[in-house]
Amino acid sequence: MARIFVGHRWPTGEAMLRIHFTSDDLATVRIARSPDPLWEIVCSLFRLQAREGALAFDPWRRTVGELVRRSATARGAASALHSLVPRAAYFPDFLTPPVEGGPTDLQTGIDRVLATPRRRLRQELALLSEGGGQPWAGAELARGDVPTLTALGANLRTYYAEFIAPLWGRISAATAADLALRTRAVVDGGTQALLNSLRPMLTWESPVLTADYPVERDLHLQGRGLLLVPSYFCWRRPITLADDDLQPVLIYPVDRTRAPDASVPSLPRLLGSTRAALLHEAASLACATTSELADATGVSLPSVSQQLAVLRESGLVTSRRDGKRVIHATTPLGCRLLGRP
């Protein structure tokens, strides 16, 4: 298990990622409204295997180290996932399945991982082995063995619960702050301004977006558009899927210094813990449905609806119907109460 905390380096050199846009692609650039749990798992596994970002990640690394020493279950999950996400130029795309409409909740993502076709499992695990990786339960996983896939789902849930969930408030706050920055760029100057706002980690020189990358790579969008996903655990350079045939996605690091305080200690005493959590999640998700807020807080739908009514009557959230859904957003008063701009 000690190898999880041994630092390695990315391949060095002048390698670049070049993303080639058409006019259709520029019209269909999207930004995810929330972080993706599976991408946060994958990016955090990279952070455990390197010494980068000491100020940002060392306190979290120490916490992980303590949990790993105390809990055999946490240790087993981290070890198994580490073997699938080594500190290398390649890791399997099936661990981070693209979802139409952007990131979704953890369980839906895990269900999509476990539904990966066997042929794709074999191909991607073979690529991982060719790169020197020794994937956990490689042969069984490549065959689509049901108990092995079930164990993979359990490892993803355990890793998230032990190492990611305690930080989710901070992760949501950081990505919400980044989303506000990118949204303002779009409002002020459209897609071109949005792509320019990603400097210095990405450089936009129409029609190509470039970034430092571990390997030389050209990604031609070919009218499919691009989904930008902000990530807390992504560091310095963006990440994309290895398979060009998959729906294009670009994971990029958020600026943690811009994130507002993820919690106001006295807020639960003022509003009650459930209403405080709902207000925080409504602000973090920007515009959220009732179901999304229920998933984010772990509160039942009827209770969420009740508590949102109280927040709405207090002027802290607004709600509007959008077809069959109801969309909730935090008001300026609610944002001030949270200590957010």
N, C-alpha and C positions, 0 to 999 in steps of 0.2 A: 504493500500500500504506500510505502514511502515515496515511490516513484511519482505519485500524483503531485508531490510538492517539489519536484526537481525541475529547475528551470532549463528550458531549451530555447533555441533561437529559430525564427523563421529563416528560410533560405535568403541569403543576402544577394545584393545586386541591384540592377536598375529595372527590374521587372515592373510592368504597368498593367493595370486593368483599363481597357478602353471600351466604353459603352456607346454604340453607334445608334443614333436616333434618326427616324424619318419624321416628316411633318405629322403623320398620324400618331407617332409615339409621343410627340410633344403635347398633343391634345389629350393624351390619356395617361399622363403621369399622375399618380395618386400617392397620398401619404396615409399610412395606417394611423388610426385614432388612438391606438393603445399598443403597449409592448406585447410581443409574442412570447408566451411562456416557454415554448420549445427552443426558440432562438436564444432566450436568456439562459436556459440550461446549457446549450452548446457553447455559447460565448463564455459563460462562467467556468466551464471545464478548461477552456484555454487559459483563463486567468489563474487557475490553480496550478498550471504547469509552467508558469513563467514568473519572473520578478517584476514585470512591467507594472507601472501604475501603483507604486508603493503607497503613496498618500491616499489614493482612491480605494485601493483594494486590500491592503495589508490587514486592517482590522477585521474585515470579512474573512480573509484567509486564516487568521488566527482562530476565529470562531469555528470555521469549518474543521480545522485541525483538532480542536477540542472535541467537537461532536464525533469525528471519525474515531478518536481514541476511546470515547465512551460507549459508542453504539456500534455493534456488529452489523446491524441492519443498514445504518447510514454508510458504514465503511464498505459493505458489499455493493450497495447501489453506486457509490462513487467509483469504485474499482471497475465494475462492469461497464459503466458509461465511459470511463476514461479510455478503455481499450477500444471503444468505438469512435472516440473523438480524440485521437492523439495529437500532440503538438507537431503537426505536419501540414503540408500544403493541401491535403485532401482529407475529407471526412464524408461519410455517406449522406447523400441528399435526402434519403427517406426519413431521416431523423427530424427534418424540418419541412414537412409537406406544405406546399403552397395552398392557401385557402382563399377561395373566391370572396372578395370583399375585405380581405385583410386578416390580421391576427384574430384568433378566437380563444375560447377558454381552454384550459389545459386538457380536460378529458376529451373534448372533441378532437384536439390535436393528437392525443395519444391514440384515439380510435382510428384516425387516418394513418398513423404510423403502422399500427398493427394490421391494417388492411392493405399494406404494400404488396403488390403482386410478387409471387415467388421469383419470377424471372428477374425482376428488378433487384430484389434482395441479393440474388446470386451475383449479378453483375457488379453491384456497388460494393459488396463485401470482398469480391475478387480484386477490385481496384484498391481497396484499403489494404489487403494483404500484399499486393504487388508493391505498394509504397512502404512496406516494412512493418505495417500494423499487425497486431495479433488480436483480432476481434474476439470479444467474449462470446463463447458458445458459437463460434463461427460457422461450423458445418451445420449444426442444428438450426441456427437462425437462417442460414442461406436456404435450407430446405423448407422454411416456413413452418417449422415444428411448433405446434400450438402451445404446449407448455413453455417452450422457450420464448415465444412471443408474449405470452402472458407474464412471464418473469420480466421481460423488457419493459412492459407497461408498468409493472409494479416498481421497478427500479426508477423509472422516470417520475412516478408519483412520489416515491420516497425522497428522491434527490430534491425535487421541487419543494416538498413539505419541510425538509430539514434545512436546506441551504438557500432557497430562493424566497419562499413565502414570507419569512420574517422581514425581508427587505422590500416586500412588494409595495408598501406605502411610499417608500423613498423612490423606488423604480418608477412608479406611476407619476409621482410628483415631477421627477426629472424629465420624463418623456412628455408630460403635459406641458411643461414649460417650453420644451423644444417644439412641440406642435404649435403652440401659440406663436413662436418666432417664425416658423415656416409658413403658417397661415397668413401672417401679416405680410410676408414677402410676396405671396401669391396675390393678395388683395392690392398691394402697392404696385406690383410689376408683372404679374402673371407667371407662367411657367419658367421663363428665362430668369426672372428674379429669384424664383425658388431654387433653381439649380445653382445660381451664383451664390446663394446664401449658404451653400454647403462648403464653401472655402473655409480653411485651407486643406481640409482632408480630401476634397474633390475639386477638380478644376473643369469649368464648363467653357469650351470653345466650340461653338456650334459647328457641326452637329454631333460633337463627341464629348462625353463626360469621362475624365480620366482620374486615376488614383494610383498611388503606390500599391503594389500587390505582391504576394509571395511568388507568383509565377506570371509569365507573360500570358496575357489573355485578351481576346477580343470578343465582345458580346454584341451581336447584331439583334436589335429588338424586333425589326421587321414588322412593325405595325402592331405588336402585342402590347405596347405600353410598358410602364415600369411602376412597381409598387415600392415606395420608400418606407422602410420600417425602422423607427428609432429604437436604439437599444442601450440599456444601462451598462451591460457587461462587455459590449463591443468596445475595442480600444484602438484609437488612433487611425486605423484604416478600415474601410468598409469590407463587407463579405457578401458574396453572391453564391448562388447554386453552381455546382460544377457542370451539370447537364444543361447545355444550351437549349434543349427541346422543352424544358420545363418553363412554366410561366415566370417571366423575369421578375426578380425581387432583389433589392439592395438593402442590406442591413447596415446602418451607419451609427457611429457612437454619438450619444448626446453629450452636451456640455453640462457636467454635474454642478459646476459653479453657478449655473443659472437657476437651479432647482430651488423653489421655495421650501420652507420648512414643511416636512411631510405631515406633521401633526401639531396641534395646539394642545398642550397638556390639559388645560382647563375646559376644553370644549366638551368632552363627554359628560363632565359634571353639569355643564350648562344645558346641553341638549338631550343628554342620555346617550349611551354608547351606540345604540343602533342608528339614531338620527345623525349623530356625529360621523359615523362610518359612511352612511348614505351621502351626506353632504360632501365628504372628502372624495368619494368615488365619483359622484356626479361632476365634481370639478376636474378630477383627473381624466375622466373619459370625455370631457368637453360636452358632448351630447350623447346621452345613454338611454336605452330603452329600459322599461321596468324589469324585464328579464335579465338584461345585462347587469343591472344594479343588484338584483337578487343573487346572481352568480358571483359577483365580485365581493359581496358581503357575507354570503352564506345564510341569508335570511330568506324565509319563505315569501312567495309572491304576494299573498294576502297581507302579510305584515309589512312588506315593503310599500305596498300601495297605501296602507294606513299611515305609515310614518311619513311618506312623501306628501300626503295631504296636509299633515301638520307643518312640514317645512314650507309647503307652498303658501299656506295661510299666514305663515310668519314672514313671508317675503324673501325666503332664502333660496328657493328654487322656482323655476317656471316649468310648466308642462304644456305640450301641445300634441294634438293627435296627428299622426302621419299614416294614413291608411288604417290598418289594423293595429298599428303600434302607437304607443304614447312615448314621446321623446322628452327627456328631462334635462335641464341645464341649470347650473348655479347662477344666481343673480349677482350683480356687483356687490350687494350687501353680503351675500353668502361668501363671496370671494374675500371680502375684507375681514370677515369673521375668521376665515381660515388663514389669514395673513398672506394672501396671494394677491398679485397685481390683477 
